[in-house]
Amino acid sequence: MRKRYSLNKIESQEKSPFDEGEYSLFKFGDTYFARKFAKQLFVGFIAEFKSEILKQEEIILFPSPYYSIPTASNFLCHYFKEELNYFLFEHGRAACIEGKIYRQQTYVEDYGNMNYEERINLISNDTYYIDKHFVDGKFCIFLDDIKITGSHENTVDRILKEYEVKGEFIFVYFAELMNTNIHPKIENHYNYFKVKTTEDLVEVINGRDFHFNTRITKFILLMKVSEFEHLYDNIAEKRRNEILSLAISNNYHQVEEYKKNITTLKNKIKWQSTYKKDKDKTLMHQNLPSD
């Protein structure tokens, strides 16, 4: 069995079925909207698949593939899982299990501006892995935030076929482009609707519900020097350290286009740490009692 569900149908370029500003903030790490969208998505999904879900003894929920840094849709998946598990709990069923498709990313290009062929060509060089023995024969939900060209779904299909995974599969999306006359670059219209300047980015990062994801991390590492300096000076030390840690975890320090800002970030953090230690020593000596 293979089925698909999407909550919002994109039929018009001029009229969005969801709030574009909220979606843009979600894509850049505001998890308040990840939770909000997950609740909406679950309500629509369970209304259609309630009886089917309650028949299952074991359910595996997959976010979109990633390596180390979660995607925005991973946070959507996290909150969707909370909703699904509470529903299962209320009906005396076992909680779902979260699976993962591992992905080694190799590109820095802006995916949201590409057509289907360009997207497929770009991601065809990526390496994917799924644990066949964990998944085989199970009821699986593959969740993503938006379906524009279907390249993500086709990639998952290819992975399942490559590993000869059998089972029941449902692909679930917060939104889906239905009008094929609309160019796929509409995805970037949604992505950047609310985040256009460095100040916009600073505001998002300093927000209460912010978490780094792949998109914003890559975006920061590709910033011009002046913009990167401004961002660094206007976010908390904790956030600066997070960027460096995440970049290393995803091997971005081995990607030529990211090296400059990673090196700048490393040197700034190192200098800041040294300066702070020296300042603390000076203050300690100044506060020592005199003879």
N, C-alpha and C positions, 0 to 999 in steps of 0.2 A: 504494500500500500504506500502511495506517495500522494500527499495532499498539500495545499497551500492556503494560508489565510493572511489577509492584510486588513488592518483597521481603517486606514485612510486611503481613498482612491484619488490619485492625482489625474484629473481630467483636463484641467485648464492651467495655462502658464500664468494667467493673471489672478486666478483665485485659488488660494491654497486651502485644503481641507483641514489644516492644522495651523497653529500659531507659528509663523516663521521665525519670529524673534526668540520664542521659547526653544524652538528646535535648534537654532544657531547656538544658543547658550548651552544647551545640552551637549552638542557636538564638541564644544570647547571646555567641557568638564564640570558644568554646573549640575550636580547630581540631584538637586531639588526637582529638576524637570525630568531627569531619568526616572525618578520615583513616580512622578505625576503621570508620565507617559506609560509606564509599566502598569499602573493601576487601570488606566483607560484601555490599554491593549488587552489586559487579562479579562476585563469585563466583556469585551467584544468576543474574545477567543472562547471563553468558557460557555457563553451563550450558544455558540455553534457546536462545540465539541464536548459538552458536559458528559453525555452518556458514554462517549468513546473513551474519555479520560478515566471515568470511574470503572471501566472494564479492565484497566491495566493493573498488573501486579507490580510492574517496575517501569518507571519513566526516567529517561535520561534527557537532560536539557543542555543544549550546546549554544554558547554565544558564538559570534563570528570568530574565525581563526586568528590567533595572535601568538607571539613568541613570549615576551616577558612583560611588556607594558600593555595593559588592557586597552581595548578599544572603547569608544563611547557606548557601543551596543553591549559591551560586557557589563556595564553598570545597569543598563536597561534590563539585561538578562538577570542580574542579581536581584533586582526588585520584583521582576516578574516571577522569579523563583519563590520569593517570599509569599506572594499572592497565591501561587499555585500550591505551595506547601500548606498554607493555612486552609485552603479549600479541601485538600486531601485529608488534613487533620480533622476537619469538621465532618467528613464522611467516613472516618475510620480507616483511612488508607495510609499506606506508607509514604513518607516524603519522597520527592523526586531526587535524583542524583545529578549533580552537575558534571558534564563531561568537558573535554577540551580537544580541539584540533590544533596541534602545534604548527606554527608557521615561522619560517625563517625569512624575514623581509629583506628585499634586496634593492628597493628603489626609493627615490626621493621625489619623483614627479607627482604633480597634483592630479590624483585619480579622479576627482569630482568633475573635471573639465573634459574627460575623455568619452569617446563613444564605445560601443560594445567591443569592437575589434581591438581597439587600443588597450582597453582594460584587460582583455583576455591575453593579449601579447605581453602585457606588463607582468601580470601575475603568473604567467606560465613558467617563469624562471624561478618562482618561489618553491621552497621545499616544504612539504606538508607531511604530518604524521598523525595517525589515529590508531588507538589501541583496538584492534579488531576483536580480540577475545572479550574485551569489556563491553563492546557495543553489539556484537553479532546477535541477531535474533530479538533485539529489544525494540521497545517503542520509543522513538527519538523525536525530540522537538528541536529544530534548528532555528534559532532566533536571531534576527538582525533588525536594525532600525529602519532601513529603507531599501526597497528593490527598485533600481532604476533600469539597468540593462539585463539583469539576471546573471551577470558574470559570477557573482558570489555563489549563487545557487548552483550554477553549472560547475563551478570549481568543487563544491562540496559533493555533487553527484559524481564527479570524476574521481575524487578521493575514495568515496564509498565503493565505486567500481574497481578501482585500482587495488584496494585492500579486500575486495570481494566480501563486503559487509552486507548482510541481509537483515531485514527488519521492516518495521512500519515507521515511515518518516513523514513528519509534518513540518513545512517551512512557514515560519510565522514572521510577519513584518508589521512595524508600526505604520508604515506608509508604502505605497506601491504606485509607480508610474504606469498608468493605463493607456494614456494617449501617446502612441508611437510617433506622432508628428512633433512632439516636443523633444528638443535636443537634450541628451543626457546631462549636459552642463548645467541644467536646472538644479542639479544636486548641489553645486557650489553656490548657487543663488541662496539656497536654504542654509548651507554651511556657514556662509559669511554674512548672512543677513544682519546680524546684530554685532558682529565682531569684525571691524574694518580697520581699526587703528591700534597702535601700541597702548594707548590709554584704555581702550575697550578691553584689551587683553589683561592689563594690570587690574582693572576692576573685577574681571571674572576670577582671576587667580586669588585676589584678596577676599573673595566672597566666602561666606560661612560654609557653603555646601560644595566647595570646589575639591575635585580630585584630578590629578594628572591622568591623561590618556595618551594614546599614540599620536593622535592628530595634533594636540597642542604641543607635545614634546618636540615633534618634528618641525612644527611651525616656528618654535622658539629657536631651534638650532640652525634654522635657515635665515634668521633675521639679519638685517644689515647691522653693522657695528654700532652705529648711533642708537638705533632702536633697541638693540640688545642691551646696551649700556643703560639706557633709560629704564628698561624693564627690570634689570638687575637692581638698580638703585631704589626701586619702588615696590619691591616684594620682600617678604620676610626671609630671614636667614634660613629658616626651615625649608621654605619653598626652593631656594637656591640649591640647597644640598640635595633636595629631592630630584631636581632636574638632572644634576650630575650623576646621581646614583642610578636613576632610571635609564639615562643615556648609555651608561656603561653596561647595565644589565641586558640591554637590547643590542649590544655591540655596535652602537652608533659611532663610537670612537674609531671604528675601523672603516667608516664611510667617509670618503674624502670631503664631501660637501658639508659635513657636520663638524669636522675636526677643528675648524677655526674657533667657533663659538664654544666648543667643549674645552679647548685649551684655555681660552679666555676665562671661562667659568672656573676651571680648576685653579688657575693662577690667582684669580680674585678671591676665591674661597680660602686658598692657602695663605694669601697675604692678610686677609681679614682675621684669620685664626691666629697668625703670628702677632699681628698688631694687638689683638685682644689679650693675648697672653702677656705681652710686654706691658700693656697698660695695667693689667691686674697686678703684675709684679711691682710696678711703680707705686700703685696705690697702697699695696701691702707694706712697702718700705716706708711710705709717708705716714702710715698709721701706726708704725712701731713706736712704743714709748721711748722717749729720750732719757738719757742718763741724768 
